[in-house]
Structures are given as structure tokens and as C-alpha cells.
Amino acid sequence: LHLYLKPETDEHAKKENENAMRLAVAARAERILGKQKQEESHGQDKNALLLSVWMDKYLQGLKLRLKPQSFRHHRILVESVNDYLRRIRKKTLKTSQFNETIYKGFLAYLKDTYRVKRGDRLYALHPTTLFNKQRQLNQMLNAAVSDGQLEYNPFTRLHDIEKYHQPSRNIVFLTKDEVKLMAGTHAQSWRTKVGFMFCCFTGLRLSDLMALEWKDIRRSNDGGLEINLKYMQKTRKPLVVPLNNNALKWLPRRDGKADNEKVFDLPERTTCRVCVKALAKRAGIKKNICFHTSRATFATLLLEAGKILFLTSSLKIC
């Protein structure tokens, strides 16, 4: 510290000695406290699990509580965290060492390096997906804090500019004329087109369409057909949708299929999304169309037909 005591020959020298003693006492106290904190952190590290090990335990708990589709998102997040740790050569990182630097580095990895494969192409994550990944990461880190493996969630100490924010939502839908264009356009996947068009007139989500069985289509009180679901895949709430003439045109023939057989023989989700985009492009529609557009389209067609606003708003288009 280069602190020295001088002979107190005058008042100035006396004050300098007092300042030197004050600095020396403060430095000594700081060293003692630092040593105590270091010992405490060493004690905590002995009980801290490797992040990879703790995340496995975290996933095991989620698997018991979540639906398979929801669990899949968390599993993919954990896989991406492990991949990031391998890239920065920190596979043995302990959960307690997940700090702001690691957090910010992982966010940058998701945006700049991580890619999703769809068909033969790789795609960067959409801003909404980045925000959702960040939310899932916070859920996991908050669980680590509750579990005593992490002192605090580093997200709480990031500046606002360093975080991902939910982008404003622009709901995309097809007009009546665009629906006719899609209906009259040749599709590379006929099965996907049939399912998409059916959803334009029923408002079903893709997950509900894929799970739809023949026993879910019943006779209504007025003698027509309706979809009667005990619960929707996402909300777990019941749903009843009357099938109008337009929906019936796109309903496949049953041909003696059993009650528990699927109504629609659809390819996997990724293929459905790719085929719908290709169909829209082939139809000359210059909108960012995805399979979920059918749900917003159904709501729009209801409004144009003058249906009750409450019925339309209850869809929540999500």
C-alpha cells in the first residue's frame, strides 16, 4: 500500500498519519472480508453441480409435468446450451458460474450461430423465437436459483439493450379472393393444402388438425356435422365448430375408417409449413404466409360474414 507513519512534528504530519492509519485499517478489513467471501464461495462450489448435470435433472422434472410438445422446446434449449458450452470450451461449467458474460454470450450464439434445419436449408431464429428462448432460459435459471445452485439470475443484471424483446405482432390473414387463389393453385403436397384450406374454414390450429380423429366429427342438433373436441392441444379447453359447406368441401372421405383413426394424413410440421409458403408463392400472394395464417383467415371470414364479434374474439388467434 506504500503507507508510512511520519514523526508527528506538526499538525499536518499528525493528520497524514491519521489518514494512513485509516487507509491501512480499511485495507485490512477488506482483505479479511474478501477471504471470508472466497471461503464461502469455495464451500458453495463444493455443493454446486455441473450445469449439464443440473439441466438433466431439470428436464426430468419438466417431463413429468409438461405435454410432449412443450417439453420438446425445453429439451432443445438445453441441447443448445450444451452446444454453446462446448464451443466456448466450458463443458465443466458449474451452475453457480453461469454469470452475465455466459448469459450474453449464449444470447449472441442463438442469434448469430444457432440455426434451424428445415428441409435442406438452415434458417436463423426469428425475433419472436429468440424472445421465447430467452424466456425459457430465464425459467430454467430461476429454477436453479430456487434450487440453491445459482445465487441470482444474470438476466436481472443485464441492461435493457442487451435483452431480447417481444416484437410487435402483425397478424397476417388471407382475404376471400386470396383464399380462392390458394384453393385453385396446384400444391406440391396435396395433403397439406387440404388441411390448410380446412383450417381456413374452421380455425383449427395445426396441432389440433393433426390430432383430429373421426370420432371428433359428430352430428349436431340441427343435423349437420360439427367438430367436437374434448380439449384443444394448446389450451386444453373444449371446442365445438360447426362445419359449413366450404369446410365440408375440404373434409376427406372417411371410407370406412375407424373412430380412432386420423381424419387428415398430414406430413410432419416442418413440411406443412414449407409447403404452405410454397403454395402461397405459387398463387402469387406476396404475404408472409404460414400454416397459422389459416386461423387468422377464419376469424377474418367470420367478421366479413357478419358473425358475432364475441365468437371471433374468443379465438385469440394464437
Phi, psi and chi 1 to 4 in degrees:
 res  aa     phi    psi   chi1   chi2   chi3   chi4
   1 LEU       -  -16.6  -65.8  175.2      -      -
   2 HIS    58.5   45.5  -59.2  -68.5      -      -
   3 LEU  -106.0  133.7  -61.8  175.7      -      -
   4 TYR  -134.7  148.2  -53.9   95.4      -      -
   5 LEU   -97.5  136.0  -64.6  178.3      -      -
   6 LYS  -108.9  156.7  -59.2  178.2 -179.6  179.0
   7 PRO   -58.9  131.5  -23.2   34.1      -      -
   8 GLU   -84.0   74.1  -61.9 -177.7   -2.3      -
   9 THR   -82.9  -21.3   55.8      -      -      -
  10 ASP  -149.4  176.9   52.8   28.5      -      -
  11 GLU   -64.3  -34.9 -167.2   65.2   27.0      -
  12 HIS   -63.9  -43.4  178.6   69.1      -      -
  13 ALA   -65.0  -36.8      -      -      -      -
  14 LYS   -63.6  -42.1 -175.0  177.5 -179.8 -179.3
  15 LYS   -66.4  -36.9  -73.0 -176.3  177.3 -179.6
  16 GLU   -64.1  -39.4  -75.9 -170.5  -15.2      -
  17 ASN   -65.5  -39.0  -75.2  -14.9      -      -
  18 GLU   -63.7  -42.1  -71.8  176.0   -5.2      -
  19 ASN   -64.2  -40.6  -71.6  -27.0      -      -
  20 ALA   -63.2  -42.8      -      -      -      -
  21 MET   -64.9  -39.9  -73.5  -64.2  -64.2      -
  22 ARG   -62.8  -42.7 -168.8 -179.9  -60.2  110.9
  23 LEU   -66.4  -38.7  -69.2  171.5      -      -
  24 ALA   -66.2  -43.4      -      -      -      -
  25 VAL   -64.3  -41.4  170.5      -      -      -
  26 ALA   -64.2  -41.8      -      -      -      -
  27 ALA   -64.0  -40.5      -      -      -      -
  28 ARG   -63.8  -43.0 -177.7  170.8 -179.4  -89.5
  29 ALA   -63.7  -39.8      -      -      -      -
  30 GLU   -64.2  -39.9 -171.4  175.0  -18.3      -
  31 ARG   -65.3  -40.8  -74.6  175.6  179.9  171.8
  32 ILE   -64.9  -46.0  -68.8  172.9      -      -
  33 LEU   -63.9  -39.6  -70.8  173.7      -      -
  34 GLY   -62.6  -40.3      -      -      -      -
  35 LYS   -65.6  -41.2 -174.6  176.4 -179.4 -179.0
  36 GLN   -62.1  -44.2  -71.6  177.1  -14.6      -
  37 LYS   -62.6  -39.1  -72.7 -178.3  178.8  178.7
  38 GLN   -63.9  -41.4 -170.1  175.3   16.9      -
  39 GLU   -66.2  -39.2  -70.7  173.9   -8.2      -
  40 GLU   -64.0  -42.4  -71.6  175.0    2.4      -
  41 SER   -66.0  -36.0   65.6      -      -      -
  42 HIS   -64.5  -38.7  -76.1  -36.2      -      -
  43 GLY   -64.5  -39.1      -      -      -      -
  44 GLN   -68.2  -40.6  -68.7  173.7  -10.0      -
  45 ASP   -62.0  -29.8  -76.4  -14.7      -      -
  46 LYS   -63.5  -32.9  -72.1  180.0 -178.6  178.3
  47 ASN   -92.4   -7.7  -61.3  -38.9      -      -
  48 ALA   -77.8  135.2      -      -      -      -
  49 LEU   -86.6  156.6  -64.9  173.1      -      -
  50 LEU   -60.1  143.2  -67.6  179.6      -      -
  51 LEU   -58.1  -41.5 -179.4   59.3      -      -
  52 SER   -61.9  -38.1   57.6      -      -      -
  53 VAL   -70.0  -45.1  173.7      -      -      -
  54 TRP   -64.7  -38.8 -177.7   84.7      -      -
  55 MET   -63.6  -34.8  -71.8 -168.1  -60.5      -
  56 ASP   -61.7  -42.6  -75.1  -17.9      -      -
  57 LYS   -65.6  -38.8  -68.5 -179.3   62.7  178.8
  58 TYR   -61.6  -43.5  172.0   72.4      -      -
  59 LEU   -65.0  -38.0  -76.9 -179.8      -      -
  60 GLN   -60.0  -39.3  -70.0  172.0   12.7      -
  61 GLY   -68.2  -40.5      -      -      -      -
  62 LEU   -66.0  -35.3  -70.6 -177.2      -      -
  63 LYS   -61.8  -28.9 -167.1  170.7 -174.0  178.5
  64 LEU   -78.7  -20.7  -61.2  175.1      -      -
  65 ARG  -107.6  -28.4  -54.3 -163.4  -48.4  -92.4
  66 LEU  -100.6  157.4  -60.6 -179.2      -      -
  67 LYS   -69.8  153.8  -64.2 -179.7  -66.6 -178.7
  68 PRO   -52.9  -41.2  -28.4   35.9      -      -
  69 GLN   -67.5  -40.8 -174.6   60.2   30.0      -
  70 SER   -68.1  -41.4  -62.2      -      -      -
  71 PHE   -61.5  -35.7  173.2   76.0      -      -
  72 ARG   -57.7  -40.7  174.8  176.6  168.7  -88.5
  73 HIS   -62.2  -41.6  -66.0  -53.6      -      -
  74 HIS   -70.2  -37.0  -67.4  -84.8      -      -
  75 ARG   -63.4  -42.3  176.4  178.7   55.2   77.7
  76 ILE   -64.1  -37.6  -68.5  173.9      -      -
  77 LEU   -61.3  -46.6  174.7   72.4      -      -
  78 VAL   -62.0  -40.9  168.0      -      -      -
  79 GLU   -61.6  -38.9  -70.1  172.9   -4.7      -
  80 SER   -71.0  -34.5   60.0      -      -      -
  81 VAL   -63.5  -45.5  171.1      -      -      -
  82 ASN   -62.4  -38.7  -77.8  -33.5      -      -
  83 ASP   -64.7  -40.8 -178.6   61.7      -      -
  84 TYR   -63.3  -42.5  171.8   66.5      -      -
  85 LEU   -63.0  -36.2  -65.9  179.3      -      -
  86 ARG   -66.1  -39.3  -77.3 -168.5  -66.0  -90.7
  87 ARG   -65.8  -36.3  -72.4  172.3 -179.6  -91.1
  88 ILE   -95.8    9.3   63.3  173.1      -      -
  89 ARG    58.8   47.5  -61.1 -178.3  179.6 -179.6
  90 LYS  -131.9   47.5  -72.1 -173.0  178.8  -67.0
  91 LYS   -64.3  -25.2  -68.4 -164.9  -64.0 -177.2
  92 THR   -96.5   18.9   58.0      -      -      -
  93 LEU   -61.5  133.0 -174.9   84.0      -      -
  94 LYS   -85.3  154.6  -67.4 -172.7  175.2 -179.6
  95 THR   -58.0  -37.7  -50.1      -      -      -
  96 SER   -67.8  -13.3   58.7      -      -      -
  97 GLN   -97.3    5.3  -63.6  171.7  -38.6      -
  98 PHE   -76.5   94.0 -160.6  102.0      -      -
  99 ASN  -106.7 -170.6   54.7   26.0      -      -
 100 GLU   -61.1  -39.5  -68.6   91.2  -35.8      -
 101 THR   -63.1  -44.4  -58.3      -      -      -
 102 ILE   -63.9  -42.7  -60.7  -67.6      -      -
 103 TYR   -60.8  -51.1 -164.6  111.7      -      -
 104 LYS   -64.3  -36.8  -71.4 -172.4  -73.2 -173.0
 105 GLY   -63.9  -38.7      -      -      -      -
 106 PHE   -68.4  -39.5  178.7   67.3      -      -
 107 LEU   -61.3  -41.3  -68.6 -173.9      -      -
 108 ALA   -65.4  -38.4      -      -      -      -
 109 TYR   -61.3  -43.5  156.7   81.8      -      -
 110 LEU   -61.2  -39.2  -73.0  177.4      -      -
 111 LYS   -79.6  -42.6 -177.4  178.5 -178.9 -179.5
 112 ASP   -99.1  -24.4  -57.9  -31.7      -      -
 113 THR  -117.5  -44.8  -55.0      -      -      -
 114 TYR   -64.9  134.9 -174.1   83.0      -      -
 115 ARG  -135.6  149.1  -66.3  -67.0 -178.7  -93.8
 116 VAL  -106.1  132.0  177.0      -      -      -
 117 LYS   -92.3  125.0 -172.4  173.8 -176.8 -179.7
 118 ARG  -128.8  111.1  -67.1  174.3 -175.9  165.2
 119 GLY    67.9 -123.4      -      -      -      -
 120 ASP  -102.6    5.6  -63.5  -31.6      -      -
 121 ARG  -115.9  154.9  -61.7 -178.7   62.3 -176.0
 122 LEU  -108.8  137.4  -63.9  175.4      -      -
 123 TYR  -126.2  143.1  -64.5   86.0      -      -
 124 ALA   -73.3  158.1      -      -      -      -
 125 LEU   -73.1  140.1  -65.0 -179.7      -      -
 126 HIS   -70.1  148.9 -172.8  -86.5      -      -
 127 PRO   -52.2  -36.9  -29.5   35.5      -      -
 128 THR   -65.5  -39.2  -59.2      -      -      -
 129 THR   -66.5  -39.8  -54.0      -      -      -
 130 LEU   -59.5  -43.4  -72.6  171.8      -      -
 131 PHE   -62.9  -42.3  173.6   77.0      -      -
 132 ASN   -67.3  -37.7  -71.3  -26.2      -      -
 133 LYS   -62.6  -42.9  -67.1  -82.2 -172.9 -175.6
 134 GLN   -61.8  -39.9  177.2 -176.7  -99.3      -
 135 ARG   -65.4  -41.0 -173.4  170.5   57.0 -178.1
 136 GLN   -66.1  -37.8  -68.2  163.0    8.4      -
 137 LEU   -63.5  -41.9  177.0   62.8      -      -
 138 ASN   -64.5  -37.8  -75.0  -24.9      -      -
 139 GLN   -60.5  -42.6 -178.0  179.3  -19.5      -
 140 MET   -68.0  -44.2 -177.9  175.3   73.3      -
 141 LEU   -68.6  -35.0  -65.1  179.5      -      -
 142 ASN   -63.8  -35.4  -72.1  -22.8      -      -
 143 ALA   -66.3  -36.9      -      -      -      -
 144 ALA   -65.6  -36.8      -      -      -      -
 145 VAL   -64.8  -46.2  172.6      -      -      -
 146 SER   -62.6  -30.5  -60.0      -      -      -
 147 ASP   -82.0   -4.1 -156.1   22.0      -      -
 148 GLY    79.2   12.2      -      -      -      -
 149 GLN   -92.4  -16.4  -69.0  -69.0  -39.4      -
 150 LEU  -138.6  136.6 -171.7   62.0      -      -
 151 GLU   -69.8  -41.0 -174.6  179.8   -8.5      -
 152 TYR  -157.5  161.0   61.8   90.4      -      -
 153 ASN   -81.8  118.4 -176.1  -12.5      -      -
 154 PRO   -57.4  -22.7  -21.8   31.9      -      -
 155 PHE   -57.4  -33.7  177.7   80.0      -      -
 156 THR   -68.1  -15.1   60.2      -      -      -
 157 ARG  -109.7    7.8  -60.0 -168.1 -179.6 -178.0
 158 LEU   -83.6  148.3  -62.3 -173.5      -      -
 159 HIS   -72.0  154.4  -64.9  -65.6      -      -
 160 ASP   -57.5  -35.3 -160.4   53.1      -      -
 161 ILE   -70.0  -19.1 -163.1  173.4      -      -
 162 GLU   -88.3   -4.9  -63.8  172.3  -41.2      -
 163 LYS  -100.1  156.6  -56.4  172.2 -177.1  176.8
 164 TYR   -87.4  138.1  -68.4  135.8      -      -
 165 HIS  -117.5  150.4  -60.7  -83.5      -      -
 166 GLN   -68.4  121.7 -172.1  169.1   22.9      -
 167 PRO   -69.4  154.0   23.6  -30.3      -      -
 168 SER   -65.1  141.6   56.8      -      -      -
 169 ARG   -95.0  126.1  -65.8 -178.8   60.5 -168.4
 170 ASN  -109.7  107.4  -65.7  -41.2      -      -
 171 ILE   -73.9  122.6  -62.6  177.5      -      -
 172 VAL   -99.9  133.4  179.3      -      -      -
 173 PHE  -141.5  163.7   61.3   88.9      -      -
 174 LEU   -98.9  139.5  -63.1  172.7      -      -
 175 THR   -77.0  171.6   64.4      -      -      -
 176 LYS   -59.7  -40.6 -171.1 -177.4  -63.1 -176.0
 177 ASP   -67.4  -37.6  -70.3  -23.0      -      -
 178 GLU   -69.7  -33.0  -72.0  170.4  -24.0      -
 179 VAL   -62.7  -40.8  171.6      -      -      -
 180 LYS   -64.8  -38.5  -69.1  178.9 -179.5  178.1
 181 LEU   -61.4  -46.0  -84.0  175.3      -      -
 182 MET   -62.0  -40.7  -66.6  -81.6  -81.4      -
 183 ALA   -64.9  -32.4      -      -      -      -
 184 GLY   -95.0    6.4      -      -      -      -
 185 THR  -100.6  137.2  -59.0      -      -      -
 186 HIS   -66.5  136.5  173.8   72.8      -      -
 187 ALA  -115.0  145.6      -      -      -      -
 188 GLN   -71.9  -22.1   63.3 -173.1   81.8      -
 189 SER  -127.6  101.1  171.0      -      -      -
 190 TRP   -61.9  -38.6  173.2 -106.2      -      -
 191 ARG   -60.6  -42.0  -66.1  178.5  -63.0  164.0
 192 THR   -66.6  -42.4  -58.8      -      -      -
 193 LYS   -61.5  -44.8  176.5 -178.3  173.3  178.6
 194 VAL   -59.3  -45.1  169.2      -      -      -
 195 GLY   -64.4  -42.5      -      -      -      -
 196 PHE   -63.5  -46.3  178.6   80.8      -      -
 197 MET   -64.6  -38.0  -63.2  -54.5  -58.7      -
 198 PHE   -61.1  -39.8 -175.6   78.1      -      -
 199 CYS   -70.2  -28.7  -71.8      -      -      -
 200 CYS   -63.0  -23.8  -75.3      -      -      -
 201 PHE  -111.8    4.1  -62.4  110.3      -      -
 202 THR  -129.8  -22.0   58.1      -      -      -
 203 GLY    78.6   12.9      -      -      -      -
 204 LEU   -68.0  144.4  -69.8 -175.3      -      -
 205 ARG   -74.6  160.7  -64.5 -177.1 -179.3   89.2
 206 LEU   -60.2  -40.0  177.1   56.6      -      -
 207 SER   -62.4  -39.1   56.4      -      -      -
 208 ASP   -72.2  -35.0  -66.6  -40.6      -      -
 209 LEU   -64.1  -41.8 -176.2   72.2      -      -
 210 MET   -69.0  -27.3  -61.7 -177.0   87.7      -
 211 ALA   -92.5   -7.7      -      -      -      -
 212 LEU   -63.0  126.6 -171.8   66.6      -      -
 213 GLU  -115.4  162.3  -62.9  178.8  -13.1      -
 214 TRP   -63.8  -27.5  -78.2  108.1      -      -
 215 LYS   -69.3  -15.8   68.8  173.3 -179.1  -70.3
 216 ASP   -82.3   -8.0  -60.4  -39.0      -      -
 217 ILE  -106.3  114.3  -62.4  179.1      -      -
 218 ARG  -129.2  169.5  -52.6  174.7 -174.9  176.5
 219 ARG   -79.0  132.8  -72.8  -73.4  172.8 -172.8
 220 SER   -87.7  175.6   59.2      -      -      -
 221 ASN   -64.0  -27.7  -66.9  -28.1      -      -
 222 ASP   -89.8    7.5   61.2    5.4      -      -
 223 GLY    92.3   -8.6      -      -      -      -
 224 GLY   -84.4 -174.9      -      -      -      -
 225 LEU  -102.6  149.1  -69.8  177.0      -      -
 226 GLU  -146.2  154.3   66.4 -179.0   14.5      -
 227 ILE   -87.8  127.1  -64.4  172.4      -      -
 228 ASN  -129.0   95.4 -165.1  -43.9      -      -
 229 LEU   -97.3  133.4  -62.8  177.6      -      -
 230 LYS   -63.8  -36.3  -72.5 -175.3  178.1  179.9
 231 TYR  -160.1  148.2   59.2   83.7      -      -
 232 MET   -82.9  152.0  -68.1 -179.8  -80.2      -
 233 GLN   -62.7  -37.7  -63.1  -64.9  -50.5      -
 234 LYS   -84.4  -49.7 -179.6  177.5 -179.7  179.8
 235 THR   -95.4  -14.8   63.6      -      -      -
 236 ARG    62.9   21.3  -45.6  -53.0  -74.8  179.0
 237 LYS  -101.4  152.1  -65.5  179.6  179.3  179.7
 238 PRO   -70.3  160.6   24.3  -32.6      -      -
 239 LEU  -148.3  134.4  175.9   70.8      -      -
 240 VAL  -128.7  123.2  176.7      -      -      -
 241 VAL  -130.6  116.2  180.0      -      -      -
 242 PRO   -65.9  141.4  -17.6   30.5      -      -
 243 LEU   -94.9  110.6  -63.3 -179.3      -      -
 244 ASN   -81.5  179.7   57.3   33.7      -      -
 245 ASN   -60.5  -38.9  -69.9  -28.4      -      -
 246 ASN   -64.3  -41.7  -73.9  -41.5      -      -
 247 ALA   -65.2  -40.3      -      -      -      -
 248 LEU   -63.9  -29.2  -69.3  172.6      -      -
 249 LYS   -63.2  -29.5  -71.9  177.6 -176.3  177.4
 250 TRP  -103.4    6.0  -63.2   98.7      -      -
 251 LEU   -81.2  122.7 -179.8   67.1      -      -
 252 PRO   -61.7  157.1  -21.1   32.7      -      -
 253 ARG   -73.4  141.1  -65.7  178.6   59.2  178.9
 254 ARG   -75.1  -41.6 -176.3  163.5 -176.7  173.8
 255 ASP    50.3   46.1  -69.9  -25.3      -      -
 256 GLY    75.9   13.8      -      -      -      -
 257 LYS   -69.5  148.1  -70.3 -176.3  178.6  177.8
 258 ALA   -71.4  162.0      -      -      -      -
 259 ASP   -57.6  -35.8  -75.1  -10.1      -      -
 260 ASN   -90.5    8.3   60.1   -8.0      -      -
 261 GLU   -87.1  151.1  -71.0 -169.3   65.3      -
 262 LYS   -69.9  143.5  -65.7  -72.8 -170.1  -66.4
 263 VAL   -75.1  -41.2  176.3      -      -      -
 264 PHE  -113.0  130.4  -70.1   88.0      -      -
 265 ASP   -94.1   85.1  178.7   23.4      -      -
 266 LEU   -99.6  149.9  -66.6  168.6      -      -
 267 PRO   -72.8 -177.0   24.6  -31.1      -      -
 268 GLU   -67.3  164.2   60.9  179.0   17.2      -
 269 ARG   -54.9  -47.3  -74.2  170.4  171.7  -93.4
 270 THR   -59.9  -42.7  -59.0      -      -      -
 271 THR   -62.4  -40.9  -56.1      -      -      -
 272 CYS   -59.1  -45.5  -72.8      -      -      -
 273 ARG   -64.5  -44.8  -64.2 -173.2 -179.4  109.0
 274 VAL   -63.5  -42.5  171.4      -      -      -
 275 CYS   -67.1  -36.0  -70.1      -      -      -
 276 VAL   -66.8  -41.9  165.0      -      -      -
 277 LYS   -61.9  -42.6  -75.1 -175.2  178.6  -67.4
 278 ALA   -65.2  -38.6      -      -      -      -
 279 LEU   -63.9  -43.4  177.5   61.8      -      -
 280 ALA   -63.9  -41.7      -      -      -      -
 281 LYS   -64.0  -42.0 -175.1  176.8 -179.9 -179.5
 282 ARG   -66.3  -28.3 -165.9  174.7  -72.7  116.9
 283 ALA   -82.3   -4.8      -      -      -      -
 284 GLY    81.3   19.5      -      -      -      -
 285 ILE   -91.1  117.8  -61.2  172.4      -      -
 286 LYS   -97.5   54.5  -62.5  180.0  179.7  179.2
 287 LYS  -123.1  157.3  -67.3 -179.9  178.8  178.2
 288 ASN   -81.1   84.4 -173.8   19.9      -      -
 289 ILE   -89.0  136.7  -57.3  -61.0      -      -
 290 CYS  -133.4  176.5   63.2      -      -      -
 291 PHE   -62.4  -33.8 -154.1  100.4      -      -
 292 HIS   -67.3  -16.3 -156.7   69.0      -      -
 293 THR   -58.7  -28.4  -55.8      -      -      -
 294 SER   -61.7  -34.2   60.8      -      -      -
 295 ARG   -68.5  -43.8 -172.2  164.9  167.6   79.7
 296 ALA   -67.8  -33.5      -      -      -      -
 297 THR   -64.6  -42.6  -60.8      -      -      -
 298 PHE   -58.4  -44.7  174.0   63.5      -      -
 299 ALA   -62.4  -41.1      -      -      -      -
 300 THR   -65.7  -42.3  -55.7      -      -      -
 301 LEU   -64.3  -34.9  -66.2  176.8      -      -
 302 LEU   -62.7  -45.0  -80.1 -178.0      -      -
 303 LEU   -64.2  -41.7  -71.7  173.7      -      -
 304 GLU   -64.2  -30.3  -71.7 -178.4   -5.9      -
 305 ALA   -82.8   -1.8      -      -      -      -
 306 GLY    78.2   25.9      -      -      -      -
 307 LYS   -73.7  167.4  -61.6  -61.8 -179.0 -178.3
 308 ILE   -62.9  131.5  -58.8  172.7      -      -
 309 LEU   -61.0  -34.9 -177.2   61.4      -      -
 310 PHE   -60.6  -41.9  172.5   77.0      -      -
 311 LEU   -61.0  -42.1  175.1   61.6      -      -
 312 THR   -68.2  -45.2  -52.1      -      -      -
 313 SER   -67.2  -25.4   62.4      -      -      -
 314 SER   -69.2  -14.7   67.0      -      -      -
 315 LEU   -67.7  -34.5  -71.1  171.6      -      -
 316 LYS    63.4    1.0  -63.7 -175.5 -180.0  177.9
 317 ILE    37.1   52.3  -43.2  -57.8      -      -
 318 CYS  -152.0      -   60.8      -      -      -
